[in-house]
Amino acid sequence: MKLIYAVALLSMLPFGIFAQEGSTEDRLKRLEKMLNSMQKEMKSKDDKIQGLEKKVNTLQGRKRSSQLSDDELLNKMIDENHNDSVKFLNARDKNRIRLGDTVQTVLETLDMSVVASTVFGTSNLRNDQLAEFQGGGHDPNKRGFNFQQMELAVSGTVDDLFDYQGFILFTEDEVELEEAYITTRSLPYDLKVKLGTFLTEFGIINQQHVHSWDFIDQPIINTRIFGGEGMRGPGASISWLAPVPWYSEVILGVQNSDGDFMTSFRGEGHDHGGGHDEHEDEEFEEAVGGAPYNEIEDTRNSEDMVYLTRWVNTFDVAKDATLQFGLSSLWGDNHTGGNTWIYGADMKLVVDNDPTLGRPNWVWQTEIMKRKYHVRAGTVIEDETGPVTFEREGDDIEDWGLYTQVIKALNKKWSAGIRFEYASGSGESYEHDERPARDTDFNRSDRIRISPLLVYQHSEFTKFRLQYNHDDSDSDDTGSTIWFGVEILLGKHPAHNF
């Protein structure tokens, strides 16, 4: 059957071999000969690619033990591997998808993978309390088994202009598109443009997918400011790599502010499975901190967008240590008719001083962020009697917090870590025309979480994690929870951000 499909597809191409006279048997023999030749060519290319990968691994080992400077080592690597590099790039160019390619060729060209994450947990908290403490959209939030998600990733080179990446999430209740975007490949002046729907490039965690987190659940402050699913949506961004001796990148972005994943702006939030009851549906029509909600359906002008700026720098602070430091800011209108400003700083220190581990020896990561949510007077709200105008100018609702975490590789398979989190704020919450104290609002009360972690990385494709959470909140009980997670990767997954 595959041979018949191949004949049908190849017969549409303007190759001379199919335009010649001859019997059906002769054509089939010529086709079989061509397919055998193609298979041999693909095997030869695979062997060359594997050889290049081995050379890269060898060169990386030499980099750790080399006394040459980075520039001297780079020049030496280029001189030694110039010919193989040219052959590899030519082979990659020939392997791009073209009109008339077979399904098998398309699948070989694309990088595809599936990542599945399952967690088992126990806690002194009941499920309704756990659902509050574990506010992330993919956090395990009940006793027993929790299926976090399955992610299908597809990526590849479109042509000499664009690369493509797409990610589809499967949960117990639904299927959703997480990201789908193209990035440019050859713009001048070290510029790169991203276009599509994607995770907002704020900080570190918000740009990462669930399976690339070091810990099982999302940090409290990320959930509080960006919502359970993180902040993402359709838009565009442009990045520029500055011509300085270290890595320095400036990113400017713009996205729609009214999507499901823009809770700090004009979005409504997103809940897997639609499990809200009637009371929760009423609360759903409230802005941050219960502030009066003014429905604005249309994107009227540029003021109804969210604007991002990010500046990230990476330095070699020692022979085997790399430091990344970033500053991020977001600005846009919110549901009250006021505006929201979110800003933060992030830091990541990677110490890779033990080549026998095959991965960094120490990783220290920290983020701190703050949201200033301005409530505009004159906002219209609905109650039992109908529309009511909220006349009083409210105080700004401010929420801020941080997390800091350290991961230490114990050997080639085992790692241990710990994370500390703190979330707080200022400004009272809202309940129609009342101003209840902030500590009565669980989503804005002071919270502390301490999470020790133990990780067993059996291979690049299988990971086991054991995590303990000690939660303390001003507005609820103290929680003690144990999570055991299993993560499986199948296929080739796109590289993640540093």
C-alpha positions in Angstrom: 0.0 0.0 0.0 2.9 2.4 0.8 4.4 1.7 -2.6 1.1 2.6 -4.3 0.9 5.9 -2.4 4.6 6.6 -3.3 3.8 5.9 -7.0 0.8 8.3 -6.9 2.8 11.1 -5.2 5.9 10.8 -7.4 3.9 10.6 -10.6 2.8 14.2 -10.0 6.4 15.5 -10.0 8.0 16.6 -13.3 10.8 14.0 -13.3 11.8 12.7 -16.7 11.7 9.1 -15.7 7.9 9.1 -15.5 7.6 10.9 -18.9 9.4 8.1 -20.7 7.6 5.4 -22.6 7.6 1.9 -21.2 5.5 -0.7 -19.5 4.1 -0.5 -16.0 6.6 -3.2 -14.9 9.5 -1.2 -16.2 8.3 1.9 -14.4 7.9 0.0 -11.1 11.4 -1.4 -11.4 12.8 2.1 -12.0 10.8 3.4 -9.0 12.0 0.6 -6.7 15.6 1.4 -7.8 15.1 5.0 -7.0 13.6 4.3 -3.5 16.5 2.0 -2.7 18.9 4.7 -3.7 17.1 7.3 -1.5 17.2 4.9 1.5 21.0 4.4 1.1 21.4 8.2 0.8 19.4 8.8 4.0 21.4 6.2 5.9 24.6 7.8 4.8 23.4 11.2 6.0 22.3 9.7 9.4 25.8 8.1 9.8 27.4 11.5 9.0 25.2 13.3 11.5 26.0 10.8 14.2 29.7 11.2 13.5 29.3 15.0 13.8 27.5 14.6 17.1 30.3 12.5 18.5 32.8 15.1 17.4 30.7 17.8 19.1 30.6 15.8 22.4 34.4 15.3 22.1 35.0 19.0 21.5 32.8 19.9 24.5 35.0 17.7 26.7 38.1 19.3 25.3 36.5 22.7 26.1 36.3 21.9 29.8 40.0 20.8 29.9 41.5 23.3 27.4 43.8 26.1 28.5 43.1 28.0 25.4 40.9 31.1 25.4 37.4 30.9 24.0 38.3 32.7 20.8 41.4 30.4 20.2 39.4 27.3 20.9 36.5 28.4 18.7 38.9 29.1 15.8 40.5 25.7 16.2 37.1 23.9 16.3 36.1 25.7 13.0 39.3 24.8 11.2 39.2 21.2 12.3 35.5 20.7 11.3 34.9 23.1 8.5 34.4 20.5 5.7 32.1 18.3 7.8 30.1 21.3 8.9 29.5 22.4 5.3 28.4 18.9 4.3 26.1 18.7 7.3 24.4 22.1 6.5 24.0 21.1 2.9 22.3 17.8 4.0 20.0 19.7 6.3 19.0 22.0 3.6 18.1 19.1 1.3 16.0 17.5 4.1 13.6 20.5 4.3 10.0 19.8 3.5 9.0 20.3 -0.1 5.8 20.0 -2.1 5.4 16.3 -3.1 7.4 14.9 -0.2 6.2 11.6 1.2 4.7 11.3 4.7 7.8 9.4 5.9 10.0 12.2 4.6 7.9 14.8 6.4 8.1 12.9 9.7 11.8 12.4 9.4 12.3 16.2 8.8 10.2 17.3 11.8 11.3 17.0 15.4 8.4 15.5 17.3 8.1 14.4 20.9 5.6 13.6 23.6 6.1 14.4 27.3 3.8 12.9 30.0 3.8 13.9 33.7 1.9 12.0 36.5 2.0 12.8 40.2 0.9 10.9 43.3 0.4 12.8 46.6 -0.8 12.7 50.1 -1.4 15.6 52.5 -2.9 16.7 55.9 -5.1 19.0 53.8 -8.4 17.9 52.2 -8.9 18.2 48.5 -10.8 21.5 48.6 -7.9 23.1 50.6 -5.2 21.5 48.4 -6.9 23.1 45.4 -6.4 26.5 46.9 -2.8 25.9 48.0 -1.9 24.3 44.7 -3.1 27.2 42.5 -1.2 26.4 39.3 -3.2 25.1 36.4 -1.0 22.0 36.1 -0.1 21.7 39.8 -1.1 18.4 41.4 -4.1 19.5 43.6 -5.7 16.4 45.2 -4.8 13.4 47.2 -4.0 10.3 45.2 -3.1 10.4 41.5 -2.9 13.6 39.5 -2.3 13.6 35.7 -0.5 16.9 35.2 -0.4 16.9 31.4 0.8 15.3 28.2 2.6 17.7 25.8 3.0 17.1 22.0 5.8 19.2 20.6 6.4 19.7 16.8 9.3 21.8 15.5 11.3 22.2 12.4 12.9 24.5 9.8 10.3 26.0 7.4 12.8 27.4 4.9 15.6 29.9 4.9 13.3 32.5 6.5 11.6 30.8 9.4 11.7 28.1 12.1 8.5 26.7 13.6 7.6 25.4 17.1 4.2 24.2 18.3 3.1 22.7 21.6 -0.3 21.0 22.3 -1.4 20.1 25.8 -3.6 17.2 26.7 -5.1 17.1 30.2 -7.8 14.8 31.7 -10.5 17.3 30.7 -9.4 19.0 27.5 -6.9 19.7 24.7 -5.4 23.2 24.4 -2.9 24.9 22.2 0.0 26.2 24.5 2.3 27.7 21.9 2.5 27.9 18.1 4.9 30.4 16.5 7.5 31.1 13.9 10.9 32.8 14.4 13.0 34.4 11.8 16.4 32.9 10.8 18.3 35.5 8.9 17.5 39.1 9.8 20.4 41.6 9.8 21.9 43.3 12.8 21.4 40.3 15.1 17.6 40.8 15.1 15.0 38.1 15.5 11.2 38.3 15.3 8.7 35.9 16.9 5.1 35.8 15.6 2.2 33.6 16.7 0.9 32.6 20.2 3.5 32.1 22.8 4.4 32.3 26.5 5.2 35.9 27.5 8.9 36.4 27.8 8.9 37.6 31.4 11.4 36.2 33.8 12.3 32.5 33.8 9.5 30.3 34.9 6.8 32.0 32.8 8.7 31.1 29.7 9.1 27.4 30.6 6.8 24.4 30.0 5.8 22.3 32.9 8.1 19.4 32.3 11.2 21.8 32.2 10.5 23.0 35.8 12.9 21.7 38.4 10.1 21.4 40.9 6.7 19.7 40.5 4.6 22.8 41.0 4.5 26.4 39.9 5.9 29.1 42.3 3.2 30.9 44.3 4.0 34.3 43.1 3.8 33.2 39.4 0.4 31.8 40.0 -0.7 35.0 41.9 0.5 37.4 39.2 0.1 35.5 36.0 -2.6 33.0 36.7 -2.6 29.2 37.0 -1.6 28.7 33.3 1.0 31.4 33.2 0.8 34.4 30.9 0.6 33.8 27.2 -1.3 34.8 24.1 -1.1 35.9 20.4 1.3 38.6 19.6 4.8 39.4 18.3 8.2 40.2 19.8 11.5 41.4 18.4 14.9 40.7 20.1 18.2 42.3 19.5 21.6 40.8 20.4 23.8 43.8 21.5 27.4 43.9 20.1 29.1 43.7 23.4 31.7 41.2 24.8 29.1 39.3 26.8 25.7 37.9 25.8 23.2 40.8 26.1 19.7 40.6 24.6 16.9 43.2 24.5 13.3 41.9 23.9 10.3 44.1 23.0 6.9 42.4 22.8 3.2 43.1 22.3 0.3 40.7 22.9 -3.5 40.9 23.1 -4.6 41.7 26.6 -8.0 40.1 26.5 -7.1 36.4 26.3 -7.9 33.6 28.8 -4.3 33.8 30.1 -4.1 37.5 30.8 -5.6 37.6 34.3 -3.7 40.7 35.4 -5.0 42.7 32.4 -8.2 42.2 30.5 -8.3 38.4 30.5 -10.8 36.3 32.4 -8.6 33.5 33.5 -8.8 29.8 32.6 -9.9 26.7 34.5 -9.4 23.1 33.3 -12.5 21.2 33.0 -14.9 24.1 33.7 -15.4 22.8 37.3 -16.7 26.1 38.8 -19.9 26.0 40.8 -22.5 28.7 40.7 -20.8 30.7 43.5 -17.4 30.5 41.8 -19.0 31.7 38.5 -20.1 34.9 40.3 -16.6 35.4 41.6 -15.2 34.7 38.2 -16.6 38.0 37.0 -14.3 40.0 39.3 -11.0 41.5 38.6 -7.8 41.1 40.7 -8.5 41.2 44.4 -12.3 41.2 43.8 -12.1 44.6 42.2 -15.2 45.7 40.2 -15.2 44.1 36.8 -15.9 46.2 33.7 -16.4 44.0 30.6 -14.5 45.4 27.6 -15.0 43.0 24.7 -13.3 44.7 21.8 -9.7 45.6 21.3 -10.3 49.3 20.5 -6.8 50.6 20.0 -3.2 50.2 20.9 -4.0 51.0 24.5 -5.8 47.6 24.8 -2.6 45.7 24.2 0.0 44.4 26.7 3.6 45.6 26.2 6.7 43.8 27.3 10.3 44.9 27.7 13.1 42.5 28.8 16.8 42.8 29.1 18.8 39.7 29.8 22.6 39.4 30.2 24.8 36.3 30.6 28.4 36.5 32.0 31.2 34.0 32.6 31.9 34.9 36.2 34.5 32.2 36.6 36.1 29.4 34.6 33.2 27.0 35.2 30.4 29.4 36.3 27.9 31.3 34.2 25.6 34.0 35.6 22.4 35.1 33.9 20.6 38.3 35.1 17.4 39.7 33.6 15.0 42.6 34.1 11.4 42.4 32.8 8.4 44.8 32.7 4.8 44.6 31.5 2.3 47.4 31.0 -1.4 47.4 29.9 -5.0 48.2 30.8 -7.1 46.0 33.1 -10.7 45.1 33.6 -11.5 48.1 35.8 -10.5 50.6 33.1 -7.3 51.3 35.0 -3.9 49.9 34.2 -1.5 47.2 35.4 2.3 47.4 35.8 4.3 44.3 36.5 8.0 44.4 36.9 10.7 42.0 38.2 14.3 40.7 38.2 15.6 37.2 37.8 19.0 35.6 38.3 20.4 32.1 37.5 23.9 30.9 38.4 25.1 27.7 36.8 28.3 26.0 38.1 29.6 23.3 35.8 32.9 22.3 37.4 32.6 18.5 37.4 32.7 17.0 33.8 32.0 13.5 35.1 28.4 14.5 36.0 27.3 15.2 32.5 25.2 18.2 33.8 25.7 21.3 36.0 27.0 20.7 39.5 25.1 23.6 41.1 22.2 25.7 39.8 20.9 28.6 41.9 17.8 30.4 40.5 15.8 33.3 41.9 13.0 35.6 40.7 11.3 38.5 42.4 8.4 40.4 40.9 5.7 42.9 41.8 2.3 43.8 40.3 0.7 47.3 40.7 -3.0 47.0 39.8 -4.7 50.4 39.6 -8.5 50.4 40.0 -10.3 53.2 38.2 -13.3 55.0 39.7 -16.6 55.0 37.8 -16.4 51.3 37.0 -19.8 49.7 36.4 -20.5 46.5 38.3 -23.6 44.2 38.4 -25.4 43.2 41.5 -28.9 41.8 42.3 -30.6 45.2 41.5 -28.7 45.8 38.2 -25.8 48.0 37.2 -24.1 50.0 39.9 -21.4 52.6 39.4 -18.3 52.3 41.6 -17.7 56.0 42.3 -14.8 55.9 44.7 -11.2 55.9 43.5 -9.6 52.8 45.0 -6.2 52.4 46.4 -3.8 50.5 44.2 -3.8 46.8 44.7 -0.2 45.6 45.0 1.1 42.1 45.1 4.7 41.0 45.2 6.8 38.0 46.1 9.8 35.8 45.3 11.2 32.3 45.1 14.7 31.1 45.4 15.9 27.6 44.7 19.1 25.6 44.6 19.7 22.3 42.8 22.8 20.2 43.5 23.9 17.2 41.4 24.9 14.4 43.8 26.1 12.1 41.1 25.2 11.2 37.5 21.7 10.1 38.4 20.7 11.8 41.7 20.1 15.5 42.5 18.8 17.3 45.5 17.3 20.8 45.9 15.3 23.1 48.0 13.0 26.1 47.2 11.9 28.9 49.4 8.8 31.1 48.5 7.2 34.2 49.9 4.2 36.2 48.6 2.7 39.3 50.1 1.1 42.6 49.1 -0.6 45.8 50.1 -3.9 47.5 49.6 -7.2 45.9 50.7 -9.3 43.6 48.5 -12.8 44.4 47.3 -16.2 42.9 47.9 -18.6 45.2 46.0 -18.5 48.5 47.9 -16.8 46.9 51.0 -13.0 46.7 51.5 -12.2 43.5 53.5 -8.8 43.0 54.9 -6.2 41.5 52.5 -5.4 38.6 54.8 -9.0 37.3 54.5 -8.4 36.9 50.7 -6.5 33.7 50.3 -5.3 34.7 46.8 -3.6 37.8 48.3 -2.7 36.9 51.8 0.8 36.4 53.1 2.1 33.0 52.2 5.3 31.0 52.8 6.3 27.7 51.2 9.4 25.6 51.8 10.0 22.6 49.4 12.9 20.1 49.7 13.3 18.0 46.5 15.0 14.7 45.5 15.4 13.8 41.8 16.4 10.6 40.1 17.2 11.1 36.4 17.4 7.5 35.1 18.1 8.8 31.6 17.4 11.8 29.4 13.9 10.4 28.8 12.9 9.3 32.3 12.8 11.3 35.6 11.4 10.6 39.1 10.9 13.4 41.7 10.0 13.3 45.4 9.0 16.7 46.8 7.7 17.9 50.2 5.7 21.1 50.6 5.3 22.9 53.9 2.7 25.7 53.3 1.8 28.5 55.7 -0.9 31.1 55.0 -2.4 34.0 57.0 -5.9 33.0 55.9 -5.9 29.2 56.1 -4.4 26.2 57.8 -0.8 25.0 57.6 -0.3 22.4 55.0 2.1 19.4 54.8 2.1 17.6 51.5 4.3 15.0 49.8 4.3 14.6 46.0 5.9 11.8 43.9 6.2 12.5 40.2 7.1 10.5 37.1 7.9 12.1 33.8 8.5 10.4 30.5 9.8 11.9 27.3 9.5 10.1 23.9 11.1 11.6 20.8 13.2 14.7 20.0 12.2 17.7 22.0 13.2 21.3 21.1 15.9 22.9 23.2 14.8 25.0 26.2 15.9 28.4 27.2 19.0 28.7 29.5 
